[in-house]
Amino acid sequence: MGIVGWIVLGLLAGAIAKLLLPGRDPGGFIVTTLIGVAGSFVGGWLSAHFLHRPVAKHFFDPATWGSAIVGALVLLVLYRLFFGNSRR
């Protein structure tokens, strides 16, 4: 799966993470989807290095989707912790 596939997967993972973790985000929808893109990279890296489960090169692999969504959720939670109170 190429870089464009990871970006599309990250956009979708960010949207799914937003659905699973509702609430007001400090950056809005665009920042949330960018966090999803970064989360898909982080989730894939964590899966490959710490779980010894390299991400498949197929777009529709459930482990790929799971790692991307979990990575997006982790980054979204961290983003809310660090920047959640800055916008009032």
C-alpha positions as CSV (number, residue, x, y, z in Angstrom):
1,M,0.0,0.0,0.0
2,G,1.5,3.3,-1.1
3,I,1.5,6.7,0.6
4,V,-1.8,7.7,-1.0
5,G,-3.4,4.6,0.5
6,W,-2.1,5.4,3.9
7,I,-3.4,9.0,3.6
8,V,-6.9,7.7,2.6
9,L,-6.8,5.1,5.3
10,G,-5.8,7.8,7.8
11,L,-8.6,10.2,6.8
12,L,-11.1,7.4,7.3
13,A,-9.4,6.3,10.5
14,G,-9.6,9.9,11.8
15,A,-13.3,10.0,11.0
16,I,-13.9,6.7,12.7
17,A,-11.9,7.8,15.8
18,K,-14.0,11.0,15.9
19,L,-17.2,8.9,15.9
20,L,-15.8,6.7,18.6
21,L,-14.6,9.6,20.7
22,P,-17.3,12.3,20.3
23,G,-16.9,15.8,21.7
24,R,-15.5,19.1,20.9
25,D,-12.0,19.0,19.5
26,P,-9.7,22.1,19.8
27,G,-8.8,22.0,16.1
28,G,-12.1,21.0,14.4
29,F,-12.7,18.5,11.7
30,I,-9.6,19.2,9.5
31,V,-7.2,18.8,12.4
32,T,-9.0,15.7,13.5
33,T,-8.6,14.1,10.1
34,L,-4.9,15.1,10.0
35,I,-4.5,13.5,13.4
36,G,-6.1,10.4,11.8
37,V,-3.5,10.4,9.1
38,A,-0.7,10.7,11.6
39,G,-2.4,8.1,13.8
40,S,-2.4,5.6,10.9
41,F,1.3,6.0,10.5
42,V,1.9,5.7,14.3
43,G,-0.4,2.7,14.6
44,G,1.3,0.9,11.8
45,W,4.7,1.6,13.3
46,L,3.7,0.5,16.7
47,S,2.1,-2.7,15.3
48,A,5.2,-3.5,13.4
49,H,7.8,-2.8,16.1
50,F,6.1,-3.6,19.4
51,L,3.5,-6.2,18.5
52,H,5.7,-7.9,15.9
53,R,2.7,-7.8,13.6
54,P,3.8,-5.9,10.4
55,V,1.0,-4.1,8.7
56,A,-0.1,-5.9,5.5
57,K,0.3,-4.3,2.1
58,H,-3.5,-4.7,1.5
59,F,-5.9,-1.8,2.0
60,F,-8.7,-4.1,3.4
61,D,-6.7,-6.0,6.0
62,P,-8.5,-5.8,9.3
63,A,-5.2,-5.5,11.3
64,T,-4.2,-2.5,9.2
65,W,-7.5,-0.8,9.9
66,G,-7.3,-1.7,13.6
67,S,-3.9,-0.3,14.0
68,A,-4.8,2.9,12.1
69,I,-7.9,3.5,14.2
70,V,-6.2,2.8,17.5
71,G,-3.3,5.0,16.5
72,A,-5.8,7.8,15.6
73,L,-7.6,7.3,18.9
74,V,-4.4,7.5,20.9
75,L,-3.2,10.7,19.1
76,L,-6.7,12.3,19.4
77,V,-6.8,11.6,23.2
78,L,-3.3,13.1,23.5
79,Y,-4.2,16.1,21.4
80,R,-7.3,16.7,23.6
81,L,-5.2,16.4,26.8
82,F,-2.5,18.9,25.6
83,F,-4.6,21.4,23.7
84,G,-8.2,20.8,24.9
85,N,-8.4,23.8,27.2
86,S,-6.6,26.3,25.0
87,R,-9.8,27.3,23.0
88,R,-12.5,28.9,25.0
